[in-house]
Amino acid sequence: MAIAKTNIKKDDTVMVITGKDAGKTGKVLQVLPASGRVVVEGVNVVKRHTKPTQKNPQGGIMEKPAAIDLSNVMLYCGKCNKVTRISKTIVDGKRVRRCKHCGEILK
């Protein structure tokens, strides 16, 4: 399997565009390019039964976000409040990502 090419990076804000969580926005916690998936905060939350550990001596049922497919999310521009594609431009000798709608530089 080939590694998925993506414009989404850790700590980006994305919106889920399809699936059971469509319309939700959240911060990217992890990008998994080998499997073409991302973990987004507050999206696709699953319950896991865990044994007691030193970190979590209580154990029990824990909720955590699971990975969703890269194709189901799009970058979200906070300035124009829309999902967007990006254009790459050079600013001060550095290559930056820019919103296609408003031109805002995405971090």
Secondary structure, 3 states (H helix, E strand, C coil): CCCCCCCCCCCCEEEECCCCCCCCEEEEEEEECCCCEEEECCCCEEEEEECCCCCCCCCEEEEEECEEEHHHEEEEECCCCEEECEEEEEECCEEEEEECCCCCEEC
